[in-house]
Amino acid sequence: MRNSVAITTSSSTLMHTSLAYFSNEIRTVDAIISYPFHRFRHSKPILPREILLHIRSYLHTNVTKDLMMQSYSALQRYENTLRHLLCTECLSYNEYVYGDDLWQWEDFSGACRCIEGVYIASRPSYTTANASSLTQTPSLNPKRFVGRRQWLEYYLSRKSLRFIQRKPLDQSTPSRSQPTIWSLVRRVLHQYFQCVSIHDISPLPPSCSGSNEGSDILIVPVPDLAGTGILSDECTTKVKLERVERDLGLTVPYDLRSTLSSQMYPASPALSSTAPSMLSFLSYPPELPHVFRAVANVIPILCTVLITTISLPVSFLTLVLTLVCYYLKPRAFTILL
């Protein structure tokens, strides 16, 4: 949502759109659009730049949606892995006491003793399940991330590392306390759009990260440092904000605020019940897997071949009967006479 001086969006949307801005697909299209034509006379673009900009907007939207789907799937796998740290009885207990959202399970700090005992007993070198062996049982730490938003920042930060290794985001190395993905967001907004994000430049404190998973942030133009510190004229501000909306695809109705809420994640490890709702929520164009789509395309061809196979013998038999009847009919009349 945009007004005359700022754009309001969610932190998850801004992180995914900024990451998509550096994808190989978008960088290639940007190179075709922005590079002077005389440098590529042998491969001059046939389409006007206006049409290429429209193509870029659709491409950026699809890349962003694909990144969101990857984040959604990775978060589901992580949550299911955490659920498998508990046996059926312990899992049912936590769901009954705290609800279906595992991020709200206060006493969930690792694998239950039931699972640890089964793991140790299944080890080849198992002799006795003593206390020292229990402490050596490998397990995830459910308290590593305060909430889904903190997990999402960590996941997208790992994806953004390749861009940091390619080219430094800032003159100074970002601090370890700041997620790398926000360094990438700051670079995109400041270097390419002369804008900054407010309230989410630094991560939230641990006390509120879990409760503010889908908070809105503001995108505003950078103050005019050459003048008195006041923003440039209203026309320039409007152009900057419209360019941010267009190039980052912030007007597209994709948002992980509902996706990262507890209602979107089932209590059981089964994921089939939530997958269709996520696909319809993101308006992602698939509908069917590639295998099903291939089968659906082959079915009409098989029907045509089957009909042809059946119709050819019938047509040939009809022709034979027609010829036989034609030549036998006079003889039959002769016999009757």
PLY file of the C-alpha trace (Angstrom):
ply
format ascii 1.0
element vertex 337
property float x
property float y
property float z
element edge 336
property int vertex1
property int vertex2
end_header
0.00 0.00 0.00
1.40 3.41 -0.99
0.61 6.96 0.01
2.22 10.21 -1.08
5.36 9.83 1.06
5.87 6.12 1.81
5.08 2.52 0.84
3.74 0.08 3.41
4.59 -3.59 2.95
5.42 -6.63 5.05
8.91 -7.67 6.02
8.54 -11.09 4.41
7.43 -9.60 1.09
10.31 -7.12 1.08
12.85 -9.84 1.86
11.64 -12.13 -0.94
11.30 -9.37 -3.55
14.77 -8.03 -2.74
16.25 -11.51 -3.05
14.45 -12.01 -6.36
15.93 -8.71 -7.57
19.37 -10.38 -7.63
18.29 -13.60 -9.32
20.04 -14.56 -12.54
16.83 -14.19 -14.53
16.20 -10.62 -13.40
19.84 -9.59 -13.79
19.83 -10.88 -17.37
16.67 -8.99 -18.28
17.99 -5.84 -16.60
21.17 -6.12 -18.64
19.16 -6.33 -21.85
17.03 -3.34 -20.88
19.66 -1.02 -19.42
22.74 -1.62 -21.55
23.19 0.73 -24.54
22.07 -0.81 -27.78
25.23 0.18 -29.64
27.24 -2.22 -27.46
25.15 -5.12 -28.73
24.54 -4.30 -32.36
24.81 -7.95 -33.29
22.10 -8.83 -30.74
19.96 -5.72 -30.61
16.67 -6.31 -28.75
13.74 -6.56 -31.10
11.13 -5.49 -28.54
10.85 -1.91 -27.27
12.02 -1.22 -23.76
8.46 -0.53 -22.60
7.45 -4.09 -23.48
10.64 -5.45 -21.93
9.75 -3.67 -18.69
6.35 -5.39 -18.67
8.05 -8.73 -19.28
10.45 -7.99 -16.43
7.61 -7.22 -14.02
5.92 -10.56 -14.76
9.24 -12.39 -14.47
10.08 -10.75 -11.16
6.65 -11.66 -9.78
7.08 -15.33 -10.73
10.60 -15.48 -9.30
9.35 -13.96 -6.04
6.49 -16.44 -5.84
8.89 -19.30 -6.46
11.12 -18.09 -3.61
8.07 -17.88 -1.36
7.09 -21.43 -2.24
10.63 -22.59 -1.44
10.51 -20.80 1.92
7.10 -22.28 2.67
8.26 -25.82 1.84
11.48 -25.43 3.82
9.57 -24.17 6.86
7.17 -27.10 6.63
10.08 -29.55 6.52
11.70 -27.87 9.52
8.49 -27.94 11.56
7.83 -31.58 10.65
11.38 -32.45 11.70
10.75 -30.81 15.06
7.49 -32.72 15.45
9.28 -36.00 14.81
11.45 -35.31 17.86
8.42 -36.27 19.95
6.68 -39.60 20.24
2.96 -39.88 19.54
1.96 -39.50 23.20
4.19 -36.47 23.84
3.07 -34.86 20.58
-0.58 -35.33 21.50
0.07 -33.89 24.95
1.68 -30.70 23.61
-1.08 -30.23 21.05
-3.74 -30.67 23.72
-2.10 -28.31 26.24
-0.57 -25.60 24.00
-2.41 -25.98 20.71
-1.36 -26.92 17.19
1.29 -24.19 16.83
4.57 -25.77 17.94
6.19 -22.33 18.28
3.94 -21.80 21.31
4.99 -25.00 23.07
6.79 -23.56 26.08
8.17 -26.86 27.42
9.34 -28.17 24.03
13.13 -27.98 24.25
14.22 -31.09 22.35
13.58 -34.75 21.75
11.54 -36.49 24.40
13.06 -39.34 26.41
10.91 -41.82 24.51
12.50 -40.90 21.18
16.00 -40.70 22.71
15.62 -44.20 24.17
14.52 -45.65 20.84
17.43 -43.95 19.08
20.01 -45.22 21.53
18.60 -48.75 21.49
18.83 -48.81 17.70
22.53 -47.88 17.66
24.90 -50.76 16.76
27.15 -49.96 19.71
24.24 -49.91 22.18
24.92 -51.63 25.46
23.10 -49.76 28.21
21.09 -46.56 28.01
23.02 -44.69 30.66
22.94 -40.98 31.38
26.11 -40.20 29.43
24.74 -41.75 26.24
21.52 -39.76 26.56
23.45 -36.51 26.51
25.13 -37.54 23.25
21.88 -38.08 21.36
21.84 -35.77 18.31
18.82 -33.49 18.33
17.61 -30.18 16.96
17.10 -27.27 19.29
13.48 -26.06 19.01
14.44 -22.90 20.92
17.05 -21.85 18.37
14.52 -19.59 16.65
12.02 -17.55 18.63
9.42 -17.58 15.87
8.79 -18.19 12.20
9.99 -14.76 11.23
13.39 -15.32 12.82
13.62 -18.66 11.05
12.69 -16.99 7.76
15.40 -14.35 8.22
17.96 -17.09 8.83
16.79 -19.14 5.83
16.82 -16.19 3.41
20.13 -14.96 4.82
21.74 -18.24 3.79
20.34 -17.79 0.31
21.71 -14.25 0.12
25.28 -15.28 1.04
26.18 -15.88 -2.59
25.43 -12.23 -3.37
27.58 -11.05 -0.47
30.47 -13.22 -1.64
30.06 -11.88 -5.16
30.17 -8.23 -4.10
30.25 -6.60 -0.65
26.94 -5.11 0.35
28.48 -2.27 2.32
31.83 -0.60 2.78
31.98 -2.08 6.25
31.33 -5.69 7.13
27.85 -6.12 8.62
27.73 -7.11 12.26
26.96 -10.69 13.20
23.89 -9.59 15.13
22.25 -8.31 11.96
20.72 -10.85 9.56
22.41 -10.83 6.19
19.11 -10.63 4.33
18.51 -7.15 5.74
21.89 -6.06 4.43
20.73 -7.20 1.02
17.42 -5.34 1.43
19.26 -2.17 2.44
21.52 -2.45 -0.59
18.60 -2.90 -2.99
16.62 0.02 -1.61
19.49 2.47 -1.20
21.69 1.64 -4.18
19.02 1.11 -6.83
16.05 3.15 -5.61
17.49 5.79 -3.23
15.10 4.62 -0.50
15.32 3.17 2.98
13.11 0.93 5.09
11.95 2.13 8.48
11.58 0.04 11.65
13.08 -3.11 10.11
16.66 -2.11 9.25
17.79 -4.07 12.32
16.20 -7.30 13.58
13.63 -7.25 16.34
14.73 -8.18 19.86
14.14 -11.81 20.83
11.30 -10.84 23.13
9.08 -9.66 20.30
10.29 -11.57 17.24
7.83 -14.36 17.83
4.80 -12.09 18.24
5.61 -9.77 15.35
6.23 -12.25 12.58
4.40 -10.35 9.86
4.91 -6.71 10.89
4.52 -3.98 8.31
7.40 -1.71 7.43
7.68 1.60 5.59
9.75 2.39 2.51
10.57 6.08 2.15
12.90 8.01 -0.18
16.33 9.00 1.12
16.47 12.61 2.38
18.09 15.14 0.12
21.57 15.45 1.59
22.53 18.23 -0.80
19.82 20.50 0.56
18.47 21.19 4.02
17.67 17.57 4.74
14.08 17.84 3.49
12.82 15.35 0.94
12.94 16.37 -2.68
9.87 17.74 -4.37
6.65 15.77 -4.39
6.99 14.74 -8.03
10.43 13.18 -7.49
9.20 11.38 -4.38
6.23 9.98 -6.27
8.45 8.78 -9.12
10.82 7.01 -6.71
8.00 5.23 -4.91
6.30 4.19 -8.14
9.60 2.81 -9.42
10.08 0.78 -6.23
6.56 -0.63 -6.58
7.10 -1.50 -10.23
10.60 -2.99 -10.10
10.11 -4.87 -6.83
6.55 -5.94 -7.60
5.18 -4.68 -4.28
1.70 -4.18 -5.71
1.26 -7.92 -6.35
-0.96 -9.47 -3.63
1.55 -12.01 -2.36
2.36 -11.89 1.32
3.64 -14.45 3.79
1.90 -12.90 6.77
-0.95 -15.40 6.52
1.40 -18.14 5.37
3.59 -17.68 8.44
0.66 -17.80 10.84
-0.18 -20.83 12.92
-3.42 -21.48 11.07
-1.53 -22.43 7.91
0.39 -25.27 9.57
-1.29 -28.55 10.51
-0.88 -30.37 13.78
0.12 -33.60 12.07
3.14 -34.06 9.79
0.82 -34.58 6.81
1.05 -31.63 4.42
-1.46 -32.52 1.73
-4.33 -30.64 3.37
-2.51 -27.29 3.35
-0.78 -27.43 -0.01
-3.81 -26.46 -2.15
-4.64 -23.50 0.08
-1.09 -22.22 -0.22
-1.14 -22.55 -3.99
-4.39 -20.64 -4.28
-3.16 -18.04 -1.77
-0.08 -17.20 -3.80
-1.91 -17.53 -7.13
1.01 -19.61 -8.26
0.45 -21.08 -11.70
0.84 -24.73 -11.53
-2.22 -26.52 -10.76
-0.80 -29.99 -11.58
2.63 -31.59 -11.27
4.64 -32.08 -14.42
3.91 -35.81 -14.54
0.16 -35.29 -14.32
0.34 -32.52 -16.87
2.23 -34.80 -19.28
-0.34 -37.55 -18.80
-3.15 -35.06 -19.37
-1.53 -34.01 -22.65
-1.05 -37.60 -23.81
-4.64 -38.72 -23.11
-6.19 -36.90 -26.13
-3.54 -38.42 -28.41
-4.22 -41.91 -27.07
-7.96 -41.42 -27.57
-7.40 -40.37 -31.18
-5.19 -43.40 -31.86
-7.73 -45.72 -30.24
-10.64 -44.32 -32.25
-8.61 -44.58 -35.45
-7.62 -48.16 -34.66
-11.25 -49.14 -34.16
-12.68 -47.18 -37.08
-10.26 -48.51 -39.71
-11.30 -52.20 -39.42
-14.96 -51.20 -39.28
-14.59 -49.06 -42.40
-12.75 -51.84 -44.23
-15.39 -54.39 -43.24
-18.15 -52.06 -44.41
-16.45 -51.66 -47.77
-16.09 -55.42 -48.19
-19.75 -56.03 -47.34
-20.82 -53.31 -49.76
-18.87 -54.89 -52.62
-20.13 -58.38 -51.81
-23.72 -57.23 -51.70
-23.36 -55.33 -54.93
-22.07 -58.32 -56.89
-24.28 -60.94 -55.26
-27.53 -59.01 -55.58
-28.13 -59.68 -59.34
-27.48 -63.42 -58.89
-29.93 -63.52 -56.02
-32.57 -61.86 -58.13
-31.88 -64.39 -60.91
-32.44 -67.29 -58.56
-35.66 -65.77 -57.31
-36.93 -65.29 -60.85
0 1
1 2
2 3
3 4
4 5
5 6
6 7
7 8
8 9
9 10
10 11
11 12
12 13
13 14
14 15
15 16
16 17
17 18
18 19
19 20
20 21
21 22
22 23
23 24
24 25
25 26
26 27
27 28
28 29
29 30
30 31
31 32
32 33
33 34
34 35
35 36
36 37
37 38
38 39
39 40
40 41
41 42
42 43
43 44
44 45
45 46
46 47
47 48
48 49
49 50
50 51
51 52
52 53
53 54
54 55
55 56
56 57
57 58
58 59
59 60
60 61
61 62
62 63
63 64
64 65
65 66
66 67
67 68
68 69
69 70
70 71
71 72
72 73
73 74
74 75
75 76
76 77
77 78
78 79
79 80
80 81
81 82
82 83
83 84
84 85
85 86
86 87
87 88
88 89
89 90
90 91
91 92
92 93
93 94
94 95
95 96
96 97
97 98
98 99
99 100
100 101
101 102
102 103
103 104
104 105
105 106
106 107
107 108
108 109
109 110
110 111
111 112
112 113
113 114
114 115
115 116
116 117
117 118
118 119
119 120
120 121
121 122
122 123
123 124
124 125
125 126
126 127
127 128
128 129
129 130
130 131
131 132
132 133
133 134
134 135
135 136
136 137
137 138
138 139
139 140
140 141
141 142
142 143
143 144
144 145
145 146
146 147
147 148
148 149
149 150
150 151
151 152
152 153
153 154
154 155
155 156
156 157
157 158
158 159
159 160
160 161
161 162
162 163
163 164
164 165
165 166
166 167
167 168
168 169
169 170
170 171
171 172
172 173
173 174
174 175
175 176
176 177
177 178
178 179
179 180
180 181
181 182
182 183
183 184
184 185
185 186
186 187
187 188
188 189
189 190
190 191
191 192
192 193
193 194
194 195
195 196
196 197
197 198
198 199
199 200
200 201
201 202
202 203
203 204
204 205
205 206
206 207
207 208
208 209
209 210
210 211
211 212
212 213
213 214
214 215
215 216
216 217
217 218
218 219
219 220
220 221
221 222
222 223
223 224
224 225
225 226
226 227
227 228
228 229
229 230
230 231
231 232
232 233
233 234
234 235
235 236
236 237
237 238
238 239
239 240
240 241
241 242
242 243
243 244
244 245
245 246
246 247
247 248
248 249
249 250
250 251
251 252
252 253
253 254
254 255
255 256
256 257
257 258
258 259
259 260
260 261
261 262
262 263
263 264
264 265
265 266
266 267
267 268
268 269
269 270
270 271
271 272
272 273
273 274
274 275
275 276
276 277
277 278
278 279
279 280
280 281
281 282
282 283
283 284
284 285
285 286
286 287
287 288
288 289
289 290
290 291
291 292
292 293
293 294
294 295
295 296
296 297
297 298
298 299
299 300
300 301
301 302
302 303
303 304
304 305
305 306
306 307
307 308
308 309
309 310
310 311
311 312
312 313
313 314
314 315
315 316
316 317
317 318
318 319
319 320
320 321
321 322
322 323
323 324
324 325
325 326
326 327
327 328
328 329
329 330
330 331
331 332
332 333
333 334
334 335
335 336
